[in-house]
Amino acid sequence: MKKDKKRYDVEVTDSGFANGISTQLAQKIAEAGNTGVKLTQEEKDVIVEEAAIHFGSFLTALGVEWEGDPNSSDTPRRVAKAYVNDLWKGRFEPLPDVTAFPSDGYDGIVQESNIPLTSMCSHHHQTITGRVSVAYIPGPNGQVVGLSKLNRIVEHFGRRGAIQEQLTVAIHSAIHKICEGNVGVAVQIDAGHNCVSCRGTKHQGASMQTAKLSGNFRQDSNIRAEFFNNIAIASRNK
């Protein structure tokens, strides 16, 4: 089986937006003319240090004497480092190259359900946690990708500032581009938003569901039902 490793431009949001790549990475891509370039660790460290200065000013504006507080004196740097290396990691790194394989005649649903999601609300910078289920159907001359690549796509877009509706579309768009020759893609997200549980109404336990379906998943009710039934089966078995 011949492997086809390719790089895909999967961005659907303007650079610099919380749910897009960072301005620093966008500038480096523009200068290199190559979407595969990466920020060096030294470049990331510069971002961390600059962001830490501004976060310190933010704490000061809130009346926090953080510099003299042993529990908070390094908080600005800790927070900045967490954003760059973890919470918003998907803004500072390109999606890795993807290896695709011929489908070899397989024309059924390829589905992975209950992929863990940890993201952040763009509005209040509170966590979004939940599960993502994704599926696609290879066409007659289509391609399939390694299963872990679906997890990586979710992680890549999840680790940013997010609006769940747009996150659903971004994941769907990426899978549609990468799984070339597909005849349908489906994405469903079930997630809780900390901005709902810790502020405003302060309602614990509420969750939000979004779905984006295209091709056969949208046109064929039986295929659509199979997708959602697979999610129910996976939820019972987890």
Backbone bond lengths (Angstrom), bond angles and torsions (degrees), N, CA, C in turn:
res aa  C-N    CA-C-N  psi(-1)  N-CA   C-N-CA  omega(-1)  CA-C   N-CA-C  phi
1 M - - - 1.457 - - 1.533 109.27 -
2 K 1.281 116.48 122.80 1.456 121.30 -178.19 1.518 111.32 -79.30
3 K 1.335 114.96 131.15 1.464 120.27 177.91 1.518 109.44 -93.28
4 D 1.324 115.35 141.27 1.456 121.78 179.97 1.524 108.24 -125.43
5 K 1.343 116.54 100.40 1.453 121.02 -177.78 1.518 109.31 -94.83
6 K 1.331 115.37 122.97 1.456 119.78 -174.45 1.523 110.59 -136.49
7 R 1.327 113.81 162.06 1.459 120.66 172.91 1.517 107.65 -110.73
8 Y 1.326 115.78 135.60 1.458 121.80 -177.33 1.520 110.22 -120.51
9 D 1.318 115.93 141.20 1.454 121.19 172.53 1.525 106.60 -87.40
10 V 1.333 116.40 103.61 1.460 120.39 -172.37 1.529 112.50 -108.56
11 E 1.331 116.86 5.62 1.462 118.67 -177.21 1.525 111.19 -74.85
12 V 1.338 115.72 136.05 1.461 121.05 179.63 1.524 112.04 -122.16
13 T 1.338 116.81 0.16 1.464 121.71 -176.95 1.516 109.78 -123.15
14 D 1.317 117.49 148.09 1.464 121.76 178.24 1.516 110.83 -56.79
15 S 1.328 116.13 137.77 1.460 120.28 175.78 1.523 109.44 -62.53
16 G 1.308 114.89 146.63 1.456 120.42 -178.34 1.513 113.13 94.11
17 F 1.338 118.03 -25.48 1.456 120.21 173.90 1.530 108.21 -67.77
18 A 1.331 116.75 156.27 1.464 120.03 -177.84 1.525 112.21 -60.42
19 N 1.351 117.27 -29.92 1.464 120.52 179.13 1.530 112.40 -99.29
20 G 1.335 116.77 15.62 1.463 121.92 174.33 1.516 110.38 -117.21
21 I 1.321 116.37 -178.58 1.465 118.81 177.55 1.527 109.43 -72.02
22 S 1.326 116.72 158.77 1.459 121.50 -177.32 1.533 110.74 -69.56
23 T 1.308 115.77 157.56 1.470 120.02 178.20 1.526 110.90 -62.77
24 Q 1.326 116.82 -33.02 1.472 119.95 179.97 1.532 111.27 -65.64
25 L 1.341 116.08 -44.81 1.459 119.28 178.59 1.519 110.69 -68.40
26 A 1.330 117.24 -39.38 1.463 120.99 179.62 1.523 110.86 -61.31
27 Q 1.319 117.00 -41.56 1.462 120.55 179.52 1.527 111.07 -64.82
28 K 1.329 116.56 -40.77 1.467 119.81 -179.84 1.531 110.79 -66.94
29 I 1.328 117.27 -37.97 1.467 121.18 177.01 1.521 110.65 -64.36
30 A 1.344 116.07 -42.82 1.467 120.60 -179.73 1.521 111.03 -63.77
31 E 1.310 117.36 -40.62 1.464 121.27 -179.13 1.523 111.74 -69.03
32 A 1.336 116.11 -35.84 1.464 120.23 -178.24 1.523 112.52 -87.41
33 G 1.340 116.19 -19.39 1.464 119.20 -175.50 1.508 112.21 64.18
34 N 1.339 116.36 31.69 1.459 121.41 -174.44 1.524 108.81 -146.42
35 T 1.337 117.57 116.41 1.464 120.65 -177.82 1.520 112.66 -71.33
36 G 1.319 117.69 -5.25 1.460 120.16 -178.58 1.517 114.73 -93.39
37 V 1.343 117.71 -2.96 1.462 118.95 -178.79 1.525 110.06 -68.42
38 K 1.327 115.31 153.61 1.454 121.28 -177.72 1.518 110.15 -124.64
39 L 1.316 115.63 154.48 1.458 120.57 170.11 1.520 108.22 -74.50
40 T 1.324 116.48 137.12 1.460 119.97 176.40 1.525 109.39 -74.39
41 Q 1.320 116.56 165.52 1.455 119.81 177.26 1.516 110.45 -62.18
42 E 1.326 116.40 -36.31 1.470 120.08 178.51 1.528 110.64 -63.52
43 E 1.339 117.34 -39.62 1.461 120.71 178.78 1.527 111.06 -67.52
44 K 1.321 116.17 -37.23 1.461 119.63 176.63 1.527 110.61 -66.68
45 D 1.332 116.73 -38.66 1.460 120.56 179.80 1.528 111.11 -62.40
46 V 1.335 116.93 -36.23 1.462 121.05 177.94 1.530 109.73 -64.79
47 I 1.331 116.61 -41.82 1.467 120.69 178.17 1.528 109.98 -62.06
48 V 1.324 116.63 -43.71 1.463 121.44 179.70 1.521 110.92 -59.96
49 E 1.319 116.62 -47.43 1.464 120.26 -177.20 1.529 111.37 -64.52
50 E 1.322 116.96 -41.58 1.462 119.45 179.96 1.532 111.11 -68.21
51 A 1.341 116.12 -41.56 1.457 119.77 179.00 1.526 111.20 -65.26
52 A 1.326 116.68 -35.22 1.466 120.51 179.11 1.524 111.24 -62.62
53 I 1.318 116.72 -38.79 1.465 120.32 178.20 1.525 110.49 -60.60
54 H 1.321 116.00 -45.23 1.462 120.14 -178.07 1.530 111.61 -70.44
55 F 1.339 116.99 -34.81 1.457 118.28 178.93 1.525 110.47 -69.78
56 G 1.324 116.59 -33.88 1.456 119.67 174.23 1.520 111.09 -60.64
57 S 1.326 116.09 -42.10 1.470 120.86 177.02 1.526 110.86 -63.52
58 F 1.327 116.96 -36.47 1.461 122.33 177.11 1.524 110.42 -61.47
59 L 1.338 117.20 -46.21 1.462 120.81 178.76 1.529 111.13 -64.20
60 T 1.312 115.75 -40.59 1.466 119.87 178.40 1.517 111.00 -60.14
61 A 1.350 115.91 -42.25 1.467 120.62 179.22 1.523 111.87 -63.23
62 L 1.328 116.93 -25.20 1.462 121.53 178.18 1.527 111.98 -87.49
63 G 1.332 116.23 3.66 1.454 120.02 178.49 1.512 114.38 82.01
64 V 1.323 116.80 23.76 1.465 121.60 179.29 1.520 109.37 -97.11
65 E 1.315 117.02 121.56 1.470 120.80 174.95 1.529 108.53 -87.35
66 W 1.303 114.37 66.45 1.463 121.56 -171.60 1.517 113.96 -66.45
67 E 1.312 117.11 -30.34 1.467 119.74 -176.64 1.523 112.32 -66.00
68 G 1.333 117.18 -30.82 1.458 120.28 179.29 1.509 114.28 -96.09
69 D 1.329 116.99 -2.17 1.461 122.37 -178.46 1.528 108.58 -93.55
70 P 1.355 117.61 116.27 1.471 118.94 -177.75 1.521 113.69 -60.65
71 N 1.351 116.90 -23.42 1.464 119.62 179.60 1.524 112.47 -86.42
72 S 1.321 117.03 -12.89 1.462 120.42 -174.68 1.525 113.93 -123.53
73 S 1.317 117.54 -4.74 1.469 119.62 -172.11 1.521 112.97 -62.26
74 D 1.320 117.32 -28.28 1.472 119.96 178.95 1.532 111.73 -108.08
75 T 1.340 116.30 9.39 1.474 120.38 -177.36 1.528 113.10 -60.52
76 P 1.338 120.04 -43.71 1.469 118.48 179.83 1.522 112.64 -55.76
77 R 1.309 117.54 -42.09 1.463 120.11 -179.34 1.537 110.45 -72.85
78 R 1.332 116.38 -38.72 1.461 119.09 178.30 1.529 111.11 -60.00
79 V 1.340 115.90 -45.63 1.458 120.24 -178.80 1.528 110.65 -64.88
80 A 1.329 116.88 -46.26 1.466 120.23 -179.85 1.525 111.22 -60.50
81 K 1.319 116.35 -42.55 1.468 120.89 179.68 1.526 110.88 -64.98
82 A 1.337 116.92 -38.85 1.468 120.38 179.35 1.521 111.15 -64.38
83 Y 1.328 116.95 -39.82 1.466 120.23 178.91 1.531 110.69 -63.14
84 V 1.321 116.95 -47.57 1.472 120.62 -174.56 1.522 111.70 -71.88
85 N 1.333 117.64 -41.04 1.466 120.83 -172.30 1.523 114.39 -94.10
86 D 1.343 117.18 -18.39 1.463 118.88 -175.03 1.533 113.07 -135.31
87 L 1.334 116.32 -67.58 1.469 120.14 -169.52 1.515 112.66 -61.18
88 W 1.332 116.72 -42.05 1.469 121.85 179.67 1.531 111.06 -118.18
89 K 1.297 116.51 33.55 1.462 121.26 -176.66 1.517 112.33 -55.72
90 G 1.328 117.20 -34.90 1.457 121.19 -177.89 1.519 114.33 -68.10
91 R 1.337 117.36 -12.72 1.470 120.96 177.11 1.525 111.58 -84.82
92 F 1.319 116.93 -18.60 1.458 120.59 -172.06 1.524 113.30 -112.29
93 E 1.338 117.03 1.89 1.462 120.58 179.20 1.523 109.93 -137.82
94 P 1.320 118.07 142.80 1.474 119.94 175.32 1.518 110.34 -76.20
95 L 1.317 116.06 158.98 1.453 119.95 173.74 1.532 108.61 -65.25
96 P 1.347 118.88 131.80 1.472 120.21 179.46 1.528 111.62 -60.05
97 D 1.333 115.58 157.94 1.460 120.19 175.39 1.526 109.61 -57.34
98 V 1.314 115.33 148.07 1.461 121.27 -176.38 1.524 109.62 -115.80
99 T 1.325 116.00 131.29 1.460 121.67 175.67 1.518 109.34 -94.50
100 A 1.331 116.41 122.38 1.462 121.76 -179.71 1.526 109.91 -111.58
101 F 1.325 115.65 153.66 1.469 121.80 -178.07 1.530 109.12 -129.58
102 P 1.326 117.85 149.16 1.468 119.55 173.85 1.531 110.16 -59.74
103 S 1.308 117.07 143.21 1.464 120.25 -178.32 1.521 112.73 -74.26
104 D 1.337 117.14 -13.96 1.470 122.49 177.37 1.529 112.80 51.96
105 G 1.320 115.62 41.08 1.453 119.91 174.19 1.511 115.12 89.41
106 Y 1.324 118.44 -7.40 1.472 119.79 178.36 1.519 109.12 -70.35
107 D 1.330 116.43 126.44 1.458 119.68 -176.78 1.526 112.71 -128.76
108 G 1.340 116.28 19.51 1.457 120.61 177.72 1.521 111.70 -93.54
109 I 1.307 115.63 -173.98 1.457 121.22 179.10 1.528 110.29 -75.23
110 V 1.311 116.55 134.12 1.463 122.86 168.13 1.523 105.62 -107.07
111 Q 1.321 116.87 114.21 1.465 119.72 -171.67 1.517 111.52 -135.82
112 E 1.317 115.38 140.76 1.459 122.23 169.94 1.530 107.14 -128.39
113 S 1.318 115.51 123.44 1.458 120.77 -175.93 1.526 111.13 -110.51
114 N 1.341 114.99 155.06 1.455 122.77 174.37 1.518 113.70 61.52
115 I 1.325 116.74 41.37 1.460 120.74 172.77 1.531 107.76 -71.64
116 P 1.325 119.32 126.15 1.470 120.48 -178.46 1.528 111.34 -62.17
117 L 1.327 115.17 138.53 1.464 121.78 178.55 1.522 109.69 -124.05
118 T 1.329 115.71 126.74 1.457 122.09 168.79 1.519 106.98 -127.29
119 S 1.323 115.69 114.81 1.455 120.28 -177.63 1.527 108.82 -136.78
120 M 1.320 116.33 -168.68 1.456 121.05 -176.91 1.521 110.37 -143.54
121 C 1.318 115.79 132.91 1.455 121.84 178.15 1.529 110.40 -65.84
122 S 1.321 116.68 127.75 1.464 120.46 179.63 1.524 112.00 -66.97
123 H 1.324 117.27 -25.06 1.463 120.92 -175.33 1.524 112.83 -75.68
124 H 1.343 116.49 -49.76 1.461 120.63 -173.33 1.524 113.42 -119.60
125 H 1.314 117.48 1.25 1.471 122.72 -178.97 1.521 111.42 55.16
126 Q 1.334 114.68 44.29 1.456 122.04 172.60 1.532 108.05 -109.50
127 T 1.328 115.70 157.29 1.458 119.58 -173.85 1.526 112.76 -70.11
128 I 1.325 114.02 147.68 1.459 123.53 168.88 1.520 105.54 -118.56
129 T 1.316 118.40 121.70 1.460 121.24 -179.59 1.524 109.71 -129.87
130 G 1.305 115.54 140.67 1.454 118.42 179.98 1.508 111.71 177.70
131 R 1.327 114.85 -148.67 1.465 122.29 -176.39 1.527 109.77 -134.68
132 V 1.320 115.03 144.27 1.464 121.74 178.04 1.526 108.79 -120.97
133 S 1.306 116.37 133.70 1.465 121.39 174.20 1.521 108.49 -118.23
134 V 1.329 116.06 129.88 1.462 120.71 -176.65 1.527 109.25 -130.48
135 A 1.343 114.85 150.78 1.463 120.16 179.59 1.517 109.69 -154.87
136 Y 1.322 114.88 154.16 1.456 120.38 172.54 1.520 108.53 -149.60
137 I 1.326 115.61 161.69 1.458 121.60 178.58 1.522 108.12 -121.84
138 P 1.344 118.51 116.15 1.469 120.16 178.82 1.521 110.93 -66.45
139 G 1.315 116.34 143.08 1.449 121.17 173.92 1.521 110.53 -81.82
140 P 1.342 117.75 179.18 1.469 121.58 -178.45 1.517 113.24 -55.17
141 N 1.338 117.55 -37.52 1.465 121.40 178.40 1.527 110.83 -116.36
142 G 1.315 114.37 28.79 1.453 119.40 -175.68 1.509 113.34 -84.08
143 Q 1.335 114.03 -177.62 1.457 120.61 -178.41 1.529 109.92 -126.34
144 V 1.330 114.19 155.96 1.459 121.40 173.09 1.529 107.56 -119.08
145 V 1.329 115.49 158.51 1.461 120.10 -179.66 1.519 109.10 -121.77
146 G 1.348 115.86 158.75 1.454 120.17 175.98 1.523 110.53 -55.92
147 L 1.320 116.49 141.00 1.459 121.00 -173.31 1.525 112.35 -57.19
148 S 1.330 117.35 -39.20 1.466 119.83 -177.32 1.523 112.26 -64.67
149 K 1.338 117.58 -20.39 1.469 119.81 178.98 1.520 111.21 -66.01
150 L 1.324 117.33 -30.37 1.460 120.12 176.05 1.527 109.86 -65.27
151 N 1.341 116.06 -40.92 1.469 120.05 175.58 1.522 110.79 -61.82
152 R 1.322 116.47 -41.26 1.467 120.43 -177.67 1.532 111.25 -66.42
153 I 1.321 116.62 -35.87 1.467 119.62 177.70 1.528 110.05 -64.05
154 V 1.333 116.31 -45.36 1.465 120.38 178.01 1.520 110.48 -60.46
155 E 1.314 116.70 -45.16 1.464 121.00 -179.06 1.521 111.29 -65.32
156 H 1.318 116.73 -39.76 1.472 121.60 -177.74 1.521 111.15 -60.52
157 F 1.315 116.89 -46.28 1.464 119.74 -178.19 1.528 112.24 -85.57
158 G 1.326 116.90 -27.09 1.451 119.63 178.81 1.513 112.68 -68.42
159 R 1.328 116.41 -35.17 1.458 120.34 -177.04 1.521 110.81 -82.46
160 R 1.328 114.38 61.35 1.458 123.24 178.29 1.527 107.53 -152.97
161 G 1.318 116.55 175.47 1.443 118.65 164.69 1.523 106.76 -67.20
162 A 1.326 117.30 142.63 1.463 117.87 -171.97 1.525 112.57 -145.28
163 I 1.303 114.43 148.16 1.451 124.45 161.22 1.524 104.21 -112.97
164 Q 1.312 118.45 126.47 1.465 119.76 -169.06 1.521 112.58 -57.59
165 E 1.328 117.15 -37.67 1.463 119.05 179.57 1.530 110.91 -60.97
166 Q 1.354 116.27 -45.73 1.461 120.03 -179.02 1.520 111.26 -69.91
167 L 1.337 116.76 -35.73 1.467 120.69 177.70 1.531 109.95 -60.96
168 T 1.315 116.40 -40.70 1.468 120.97 177.71 1.526 110.81 -59.85
169 V 1.327 115.85 -44.39 1.466 120.69 179.99 1.534 110.94 -66.59
170 A 1.334 117.15 -40.92 1.465 120.75 -178.18 1.524 111.52 -63.03
171 I 1.322 116.70 -44.39 1.466 120.59 178.55 1.527 110.17 -64.06
172 H 1.323 116.82 -43.82 1.465 121.33 178.45 1.526 110.95 -59.96
173 S 1.328 116.93 -46.58 1.462 121.07 -178.36 1.518 111.76 -61.82
174 A 1.338 116.64 -41.57 1.463 120.38 -179.47 1.529 111.34 -64.57
175 I 1.315 116.96 -44.87 1.467 120.06 179.67 1.520 110.45 -64.81
176 H 1.319 116.65 -39.09 1.470 120.11 178.91 1.535 111.04 -61.66
177 K 1.324 117.32 -40.84 1.468 120.85 179.99 1.523 111.93 -70.91
178 I 1.327 116.21 -42.72 1.466 120.49 -173.47 1.529 111.88 -75.61
179 C 1.314 117.51 -39.32 1.470 121.11 179.68 1.534 108.32 -86.64
180 E 1.306 115.35 73.12 1.458 121.40 -173.07 1.527 111.32 -60.71
181 G 1.324 114.85 141.65 1.459 119.90 178.59 1.512 113.73 77.88
182 N 1.339 118.85 14.94 1.461 120.15 179.85 1.535 109.97 -73.14
183 V 1.328 114.61 160.72 1.467 119.79 176.93 1.528 110.82 -116.92
184 G 1.306 115.85 18.57 1.457 119.62 176.27 1.516 111.70 166.68
185 V 1.335 116.12 142.11 1.464 122.75 176.84 1.519 108.08 -134.80
186 A 1.333 116.56 141.77 1.458 121.68 178.43 1.523 109.73 -136.01
187 V 1.325 116.61 136.81 1.466 122.90 177.41 1.521 108.13 -136.51
188 Q 1.327 116.50 130.79 1.462 121.35 175.46 1.520 108.41 -132.37
189 I 1.351 115.70 134.25 1.460 121.45 178.01 1.525 109.15 -122.34
190 D 1.322 115.26 132.40 1.459 122.88 173.62 1.521 106.32 -122.65
191 A 1.342 117.63 112.71 1.456 119.80 -172.01 1.519 112.90 -145.42
192 G 1.322 114.79 149.43 1.452 121.66 173.32 1.512 109.70 -98.95
193 H 1.316 116.24 145.39 1.460 121.97 -176.55 1.527 109.76 -115.77
194 N 1.325 116.13 118.69 1.463 120.23 -178.40 1.527 112.00 -65.16
195 C 1.345 116.59 -23.24 1.462 119.15 177.93 1.524 111.09 -67.45
196 V 1.341 117.25 -20.40 1.458 121.41 175.32 1.528 110.53 -86.33
197 S 1.335 116.77 -39.75 1.462 120.36 -173.98 1.519 114.05 -81.51
198 C 1.361 118.32 -23.09 1.465 119.15 -175.16 1.521 113.61 -111.67
199 R 1.323 118.49 -6.66 1.464 120.96 179.99 1.546 108.19 -145.51
200 G 1.320 115.64 173.82 1.457 118.83 179.08 1.519 111.85 61.24
201 T 1.317 117.38 -117.74 1.463 121.36 -179.22 1.519 113.13 -70.92
202 K 1.354 115.98 -23.27 1.478 121.87 -179.94 1.530 111.50 56.35
203 H 1.311 116.45 43.43 1.458 121.67 179.69 1.530 110.10 -90.48
204 Q 1.313 115.64 117.13 1.463 121.70 178.74 1.527 110.33 -83.88
205 G 1.322 116.92 143.98 1.462 121.03 172.17 1.510 116.08 88.07
206 A 1.332 118.07 -7.10 1.467 119.21 178.29 1.523 109.69 -73.96
207 S 1.318 116.91 147.78 1.466 121.24 177.53 1.513 109.93 -138.45
208 M 1.312 115.53 157.48 1.465 122.16 -176.86 1.526 109.09 -117.12
209 Q 1.326 116.41 136.49 1.457 121.20 177.35 1.529 109.89 -116.29
210 T 1.313 115.72 132.35 1.462 121.92 173.90 1.519 108.45 -133.40
211 A 1.322 116.33 152.31 1.469 120.89 179.36 1.518 110.04 -148.47
212 K 1.319 114.90 143.56 1.466 122.24 174.79 1.515 107.19 -131.74
213 L 1.328 116.61 119.66 1.459 122.43 -178.41 1.520 109.80 -126.62
214 S 1.322 115.46 143.61 1.462 120.52 178.32 1.522 109.86 -142.08
215 G 1.326 115.02 167.93 1.466 120.02 177.04 1.522 112.13 60.50
216 N 1.333 116.14 -135.61 1.458 120.73 -175.77 1.523 113.45 -63.43
217 F 1.336 117.12 -28.08 1.463 119.50 178.77 1.531 110.97 -65.43
218 R 1.310 116.07 -31.76 1.468 120.28 -179.98 1.522 111.75 -86.29
219 Q 1.328 115.97 -33.24 1.458 120.29 -172.29 1.527 113.97 -89.37
220 D 1.325 116.95 -26.96 1.461 121.24 -174.45 1.528 109.30 -112.79
221 S 1.327 117.27 113.78 1.462 120.87 -176.93 1.526 112.60 -64.98
222 N 1.342 117.30 -30.72 1.463 119.97 179.22 1.523 111.50 -68.49
223 I 1.327 116.38 -42.44 1.464 120.22 178.19 1.522 110.28 -67.11
224 R 1.321 115.85 -39.87 1.466 120.18 177.87 1.531 110.19 -61.95
225 A 1.314 116.77 -43.10 1.464 120.92 179.25 1.523 110.91 -64.49
226 E 1.334 117.26 -37.62 1.466 120.60 178.47 1.526 110.77 -62.45
227 F 1.326 116.49 -40.93 1.471 121.08 178.65 1.532 110.65 -58.81
228 F 1.327 116.51 -51.46 1.467 119.38 -177.53 1.533 111.91 -71.54
229 N 1.321 117.37 -29.85 1.458 120.08 175.71 1.527 110.94 -67.87
230 N 1.335 116.66 -37.91 1.466 120.06 176.75 1.527 111.06 -61.72
231 I 1.333 116.68 -37.39 1.465 120.46 177.37 1.519 109.94 -63.49
232 A 1.323 116.56 -43.34 1.470 120.74 179.48 1.527 110.99 -63.46
233 I 1.340 117.09 -41.04 1.467 121.02 178.63 1.525 110.06 -63.05
234 A 1.344 115.84 -46.05 1.467 119.91 -178.75 1.531 111.15 -64.33
235 S 1.335 117.01 -35.59 1.466 120.45 179.28 1.517 111.25 -66.80
236 R 1.323 116.94 -36.20 1.458 120.17 178.86 1.515 111.74 -70.47
237 N 1.334 116.22 -30.54 1.465 120.83 -174.59 1.524 114.16 -90.94
238 K 1.337 117.78 -9.70 1.477 118.40 -175.80 1.523 111.81 -76.31
